Amino acid sequence: MRASTLEKALTYFFSQLLVIMIISAELQENPLITINN
């Protein structure tokens, strides 16, 4: 069973959203890293 275009788009969107949330959490926990670099 192949995924429809909508399912692929939703999967991509949520995976990107998850990555953004993880990166945002990392930056909030370690603000000095981004400032010093």
Backbone as ProteinMPNN parsed JSONL, in Angstrom:
{"seq_chain_A": "MRASTLEKALTYFFSQLLVIMIISAELQENPLITINN", "coords_chain_A": {"N_chain_A": [[0.847, -1.203, 0.0], [0.774, 2.042, -1.058], [1.685, 5.284, 0.082], [-0.441, 8.138, -0.025], [-0.207, 11.322, -1.72], [-0.935, 13.337, 0.041], [-0.587, 12.083, 2.506], [2.171, 11.693, 2.45], [3.003, 14.36, 2.424], [2.029, 15.244, 4.901], [3.474, 13.578, 6.614], [6.076, 14.457, 6.076], [5.831, 17.143, 6.863], [5.256, 16.918, 9.65], [7.548, 15.615, 10.516], [9.496, 17.522, 10.0], [8.561, 19.522, 11.684], [8.933, 18.31, 14.136], [11.724, 18.143, 14.22], [12.358, 20.877, 14.271], [11.225, 21.595, 16.735], [12.821, 20.098, 18.48], [15.364, 21.211, 18.003], [14.853, 23.846, 18.815], [14.368, 23.44, 21.534], [16.872, 22.529, 22.314], [18.405, 24.831, 21.857], [17.266, 26.567, 23.685], [17.99, 25.382, 26.05], [20.727, 25.518, 25.916], [21.823, 28.308, 25.526], [24.233, 29.723, 25.459], [25.934, 28.429, 23.739], [25.173, 29.013, 21.09], [25.552, 31.749, 21.116], [28.307, 32.084, 21.623], [29.383, 30.812, 19.422]], "CA_chain_A": [[0.0, 0.0, 0.0], [1.606, 3.237, -1.146], [1.116, 6.458, 0.735], [-0.913, 9.171, -0.935], [0.586, 12.557, -1.683], [-1.286, 14.05, 1.272], [0.063, 11.392, 3.621], [3.602, 12.004, 2.368], [3.167, 15.76, 2.815], [1.826, 15.333, 6.349], [4.612, 12.925, 7.271], [7.21, 15.372, 5.943], [5.573, 18.324, 7.683], [5.395, 16.607, 11.068], [8.947, 15.289, 10.812], [10.197, 18.805, 10.038], [8.109, 20.212, 12.889], [9.586, 17.646, 15.266], [13.127, 18.572, 14.21], [12.395, 22.282, 14.708], [10.95, 21.616, 18.17], [14.003, 19.566, 19.172], [16.423, 22.221, 17.9], [14.468, 24.977, 19.66], [14.574, 23.031, 22.921], [18.319, 22.494, 22.535], [18.9, 26.205, 21.918], [16.79, 27.165, 24.93], [18.751, 24.797, 27.146], [22.14, 25.89, 25.775], [21.888, 29.564, 24.768], [25.602, 30.221, 25.335], [26.607, 27.773, 22.62], [24.906, 29.764, 19.865], [26.12, 33.094, 21.26], [29.763, 32.014, 21.5], [29.747, 30.4, 18.077]], "C_chain_A": [[0.88, 1.25, 0.0], [0.899, 4.426, -0.52], [0.667, 7.469, -0.313], [-0.041, 10.414, -0.803], [0.322, 13.32, -0.398], [-0.602, 13.412, 2.467], [1.558, 11.678, 3.627], [3.861, 13.429, 2.841], [3.021, 15.913, 4.326], [2.991, 14.711, 7.1], [5.828, 13.833, 7.235], [7.04, 16.574, 6.859], [5.799, 18.034, 9.156], [6.827, 16.242, 11.432], [9.77, 16.571, 10.894], [9.839, 19.565, 11.31], [8.794, 19.635, 14.115], [11.044, 18.079, 15.358], [13.249, 20.005, 14.722], [12.169, 22.381, 16.213], [12.163, 21.146, 18.963], [15.127, 20.596, 19.155], [16.11, 23.41, 18.795], [14.701, 24.652, 21.126], [16.059, 23.017, 23.249], [18.872, 23.909, 22.688], [18.465, 26.884, 23.209], [17.58, 26.64, 26.115], [20.205, 25.251, 27.118], [22.287, 27.184, 24.981], [23.309, 30.06, 24.549], [26.324, 29.631, 24.138], [26.406, 28.591, 21.341], [25.524, 31.151, 19.936], [27.632, 33.057, 21.03], [30.198, 31.607, 20.099], [29.233, 31.421, 17.069]], "O_chain_A": [[1.637, 1.486, 0.942], [-0.324, 4.552, -0.587], [1.307, 7.635, -1.351], [0.763, 10.528, 0.122], [1.242, 13.887, 0.192], [-0.093, 14.111, 3.344], [2.149, 11.881, 4.688], [4.819, 13.681, 3.571], [3.799, 16.627, 4.958], [3.445, 15.253, 8.108], [6.536, 13.972, 8.233], [7.977, 16.981, 7.546], [6.459, 18.811, 9.846], [7.274, 16.529, 12.543], [10.642, 16.697, 11.754], [10.702, 20.177, 11.939], [9.188, 20.369, 15.022], [11.545, 18.352, 16.449], [14.139, 20.311, 15.516], [12.839, 23.158, 16.894], [12.497, 21.725, 19.997], [15.772, 20.829, 20.178], [17.001, 23.932, 19.465], [15.18, 25.498, 21.88], [16.465, 23.44, 24.331], [19.714, 24.157, 23.551], [19.209, 27.69, 23.768], [17.815, 27.368, 27.079], [20.846, 25.36, 28.163], [22.823, 27.165, 23.873], [23.575, 30.746, 23.563], [27.225, 30.259, 23.581], [27.357, 28.831, 20.598], [25.976, 31.677, 18.919], [28.174, 33.906, 20.321], [31.266, 32.011, 19.639], [29.438, 31.257, 15.866]]}, "name": "protein", "num_of_chains": 1, "seq": "MRASTLEKALTYFFSQLLVIMIISAELQENPLITINN"}
